Amino acid sequence: VQLVESGGGMVQPGGSLRLSCAASGFTFSKYGLDWVRQAPGKGPEWVSRISASGNTTYYSDSVKGRFTISRDNVKNTLYLQMNGLKPEDSALYYCKTVFAGSTYRGQGTQVTVSS
């Protein structure tokens, strides 16, 4: 199982970024996926979840209304569209899934929101 995130960067408050997570090594379309973030000195914070089909999504209260999770089961790719970014959104963002009883995550992509 391999999960590779991309799309992070530095953006001003109010800006937007689109993160991607390219997956391989498992049947992508059969598993739900999560986005999780971790700021320096803090524990992991769950951000969003999407069902295997993509029909059901969940968001933490801190990002609801600003972030949109989606997936392309043909391209085996997970996305996170982030709008209205705030400094408190700055963190390492990574995707995560549970496959065959084990949890897998990518190396993450850094998002920095600063003026």
N, C-alpha and C positions, 0 to 999 in steps of 0.2 A: 504494500500500500504506500502510495506516495501522494502527498499533498503539497503543492507549491503555490504560495501566494505572491501576488504582484500588485502594483498600482498605488502603493503608498507614496508619500512625499510630504513636502511642506506646503501648507496653504494658509491663507489669511482667514481670520474669523468670518464666518458667513459663506465661505467657499465650499466647493464640492470636490469629491474624489470618488472614483469607482474602483473598488478592490476586486481582484479575481483570485480564484483558487482552482488550479488545474489539478485534476485527480486522475490517478491511474492505479492499477493493481487490484481493483475490485469492481463489481458490477455497480457502477455509480448510481444508476437509476433506481436501485432497490433500497437505498439508504438515506435517511435524513442526515442533515449536516447542520453544524452550528458555526457561528462566528463568535469568537471570544477575544477579549482584549486585556492587555496588562500594562498598566502604567508603571514607571519606575518606582520601586519601593512599595508597591501595592500588590495585592493578590489578583488572580484572574477574575475578570468580570464577564459574565455571559452577556452577549449582545443580542443575538437573534438566532432563530432556528427555522429551518424549512423542511417540510416533509419530503419523502422520496419522490412523489409525483410533482411537487412544487405547488400543490393546491392549498396547502395550509402553512401559514407563517406565524411566527411569534416574535415579539420584540420586548426588550427591557423597557421600563418606563423612561429611562434616561435617553433613549434614542427614538422612541415611538413618534411617528409623524415626521421624522427627519431622515431616517435610514430606510432603505428598501432592500430586502434580500430576494434573490432570484436564482434560478439555475437553468442550465441548458443541458438536458440529458443526452443530447446528440454530441455536443462538444465536451461532455464530462467536465463541466466547469461551473463553479459556484461564484456568485457575484454579491457584492454589497455596495449599493449606491448610497453615498453619504452626502447629504445636503445640509445646509445651515450649520456647518461645522463650528464647534466651540473649542476654546482652549482645553477644556476638560475632556474633550474627545481624544486628546493626544495620548497615544499608546502604541504598543506593538499589537497588531491585529493578526490573528491566525484562525484558520478553519480547522474543524475537528469532526471526526466521525467515530462511530463504534462499529467495528467489523469483526465478526467471529469472536466476540467476547473481549476484544482488546480495543483500547482507545488509541486513535492515531491523530496526530496533529502535524501541521506544517511548521516551517521555521519562522514564519511570520513576516509581515511587512510593516514598516514603521510609518505612522501617521503623526505629523506634528502640525498643530494649529497655533499659529503665532503671528502677531502683527510686527 
